[in-house]
Every structure is written in structure tokens, then in C-alpha cells.
Amino acid sequence: MADIAPMHASEIADVLPLIAAYQRFYRVEPDGARNAGFFRRFVESERDGKLLGARAADGSLIGYACLHWRLDSVEAREVVCLHDLYVVPEQRGTGVGRALLEVAADVARRRGAPSLVWSTAPDNTTAQRLYDATGATRSEWVEYDLPV
């Protein structure tokens, strides 16, 4: 089983290749310098969110989750948004994704958030099988994206 823990600034170089692979999966061309600057905020401070890393017994990084703190003005509360969840292909199906989700839910509980929320692409059926198995319920909301 993987060891799941918050990532530190000294580990940012370890996670950048996984972030780039996640971005490519969603058809986004990675920008290494922009990624380094953007994701550093989640390992230097917990003001905006947190990066969780999944490490194998040999210490190699085999997955990550990026959490954002999000304000829900309908409930007038903070929720924790699991924005990214990525496991290297050779470790998928071994429980790493589920372990990342469990630690993310624990982070939400410790912050006093009423829920952990996330979304995925409609065609990402592999991820949906994991998410459906957690006891989470699918949202009825429809998401929009307006380029500006």
C-alpha cells in the first residue's frame, strides 16, 4: 500500500512529471515553468489548498491529489475540492487512488468542511468506477466553462 502524506516544497520537482501526465490526459499541453510556480502554492502554504503525495515502499512518487479550499455561498461554508487525482498507470487498480481519496476526505473532515467535492470528464469511466465505489453521490449540477 502507498504512503499518503502532504507534499513539501522540496518535493515539487517529484510531482511535476505526474502533473504534466495528468494535464496531457485532459488534452492540455503542460507548461513546466507555469506548473512549478502554480503548484508551489500548495506545498509552501495551505492558504489555497494542499498537495497530497502517494509514495511506494521504495519512496517513488506514484500518485498525487490536489485539494483546493472552495467557498460554497449556497451553504455559506467552505468545502474541499479534489481538483486533481492522478495515479501512475502501472499502479492503477492497486488501491492508491482510493487511499488518496480517503486521505483527502480526512483533510476535509479536519477542516470542518461538510463535504469533499470533485468532478471528472464524462468519458473518464475508469475514474468513475472508483468514485462510484466510494459511496459518493453524483451531482446533478451541470458545469459550464466560459473562455474570457
Protein Blocks (a to p, Z undefined) as FASTA:
>chain_A
ZZdddddfklmmmmmmmmmmmmmmnopacdfklmmmmmmmmmmpcklmccdddddfkopa
fbdcdddddddfklopacdddfbccddfklgonlmmmmmmmmmmmmmmmnopabdcdddd
fklmmlmmmmmmnopacdfbdcddddZZ
